[in-house]
């Protein structure tokens, strides 16, 4: 007898996806607010600025995406390269 694999159906509902997304945004907002009250011990003065690491992480992520798009032009091969 074959066992059936259980499928995750929790996020199939639009209502549940919206609810999870809203909880995610609320948790991000709470973390940003808490960041104003936590004393940081940075090596440089700009590391102690409020929400520095959130902004730094966002800029780094967006930069990596744009760098990957440029590198794709360099690394990309023709469709029949391996033929």
C-alpha positions as a Markdown table, in Angstrom:
| # | Residue | x | y | z |
|---|---|---|---|---|
| 1 | Unk | 0.0 | 0.0 | 0.0 |
| 2 | Unk | 1.4 | 3.4 | -1.0 |
| 3 | Unk | 1.4 | 6.2 | 1.6 |
| 4 | Unk | 0.3 | 9.5 | 0.4 |
| 5 | Unk | 2.4 | 12.5 | 1.1 |
| 6 | Unk | 0.7 | 15.2 | 3.2 |
| 7 | Unk | 0.4 | 18.5 | 1.4 |
| 8 | Unk | 0.6 | 21.9 | 3.0 |
| 9 | Unk | -2.7 | 23.5 | 2.3 |
| 10 | Unk | -2.6 | 26.3 | 4.8 |
| 11 | Unk | -1.3 | 29.0 | 2.4 |
| 12 | Unk | -3.7 | 28.0 | -0.4 |
| 13 | Unk | -6.3 | 30.3 | 1.0 |
| 14 | Unk | -6.1 | 34.0 | 0.1 |
| 15 | Unk | -7.3 | 34.9 | 3.5 |
| 16 | Unk | -4.5 | 33.0 | 5.2 |
| 17 | Unk | -1.8 | 34.4 | 2.8 |
| 18 | Unk | -3.0 | 37.9 | 3.6 |
| 19 | Unk | -3.0 | 37.2 | 7.3 |
| 20 | Unk | 0.6 | 35.7 | 7.3 |
| 21 | Unk | 1.8 | 38.7 | 5.2 |
| 22 | Unk | 0.2 | 41.2 | 7.6 |
| 23 | Unk | 1.8 | 39.4 | 10.6 |
| 24 | Unk | 5.2 | 39.5 | 8.8 |
| 25 | Unk | 4.8 | 43.3 | 8.2 |
| 26 | Unk | 3.8 | 43.9 | 11.8 |
| 27 | Unk | 6.8 | 42.0 | 13.1 |
| 28 | Unk | 9.1 | 44.0 | 10.9 |
| 29 | Unk | 7.6 | 47.2 | 12.2 |
| 30 | Unk | 8.0 | 46.1 | 15.8 |
| 31 | Unk | 11.6 | 45.2 | 15.1 |
| 32 | Unk | 12.2 | 48.7 | 13.6 |
| 33 | Unk | 10.6 | 50.4 | 16.6 |
| 34 | Unk | 12.6 | 48.2 | 19.1 |
| 35 | Unk | 15.8 | 49.2 | 17.3 |
| 36 | Unk | 15.4 | 52.8 | 18.5 |
| 37 | Unk | 15.6 | 51.6 | 22.2 |
| 38 | Unk | 18.4 | 49.1 | 21.9 |
| 39 | Unk | 21.9 | 50.4 | 22.5 |
| 40 | Unk | 24.3 | 49.2 | 19.9 |
| 41 | Unk | 28.1 | 48.8 | 20.3 |
| 42 | Unk | 29.3 | 49.4 | 16.8 |
| 43 | Unk | 32.9 | 49.7 | 15.6 |
| 44 | Unk | 32.1 | 52.8 | 13.6 |
| 45 | Unk | 29.9 | 55.8 | 14.5 |
| 46 | Unk | 27.4 | 55.1 | 11.6 |
| 47 | Unk | 26.7 | 51.7 | 12.9 |
| 48 | Unk | 25.0 | 53.2 | 16.0 |
| 49 | Unk | 22.5 | 55.1 | 13.8 |
| 50 | Unk | 18.9 | 54.0 | 14.2 |
| 51 | Unk | 17.8 | 51.4 | 11.6 |
| 52 | Unk | 21.2 | 51.4 | 10.0 |
| 53 | Unk | 21.4 | 47.6 | 9.6 |
| 54 | Unk | 17.9 | 47.5 | 8.1 |
| 55 | Unk | 18.8 | 50.1 | 5.5 |
| 56 | Unk | 22.2 | 48.5 | 4.9 |
| 57 | Unk | 20.6 | 45.1 | 4.4 |
| 58 | Unk | 18.0 | 46.5 | 2.0 |
| 59 | Unk | 20.6 | 48.4 | -0.1 |
| 60 | Unk | 22.9 | 45.3 | -0.1 |
| 61 | Unk | 20.0 | 43.0 | -1.3 |
| 62 | Unk | 18.9 | 45.4 | -4.1 |
| 63 | Unk | 22.6 | 45.9 | -5.1 |
| 64 | Unk | 23.1 | 42.1 | -5.4 |
| 65 | Unk | 20.0 | 41.8 | -7.6 |
| 66 | Unk | 21.3 | 44.5 | -10.0 |
| 67 | Unk | 24.9 | 43.0 | -10.0 |
| 68 | Unk | 23.4 | 39.6 | -10.9 |
| 69 | Unk | 21.5 | 41.1 | -13.8 |
| 70 | Unk | 24.6 | 42.7 | -15.2 |
| 71 | Unk | 26.7 | 39.5 | -14.6 |
| 72 | Unk | 24.0 | 37.5 | -16.4 |
| 73 | Unk | 24.9 | 39.3 | -19.6 |
| 74 | Unk | 28.5 | 38.3 | -19.1 |
| 75 | Unk | 28.0 | 34.7 | -18.1 |
| 76 | Unk | 25.0 | 33.8 | -20.4 |
| 77 | Unk | 25.6 | 31.3 | -23.1 |
| 78 | Unk | 23.8 | 30.7 | -26.3 |
| 79 | Unk | 20.9 | 28.2 | -26.2 |
| 80 | Unk | 22.8 | 25.6 | -28.3 |
| 81 | Unk | 26.1 | 26.0 | -26.4 |
| 82 | Unk | 26.3 | 22.4 | -25.3 |
| 83 | Unk | 25.2 | 20.8 | -28.6 |
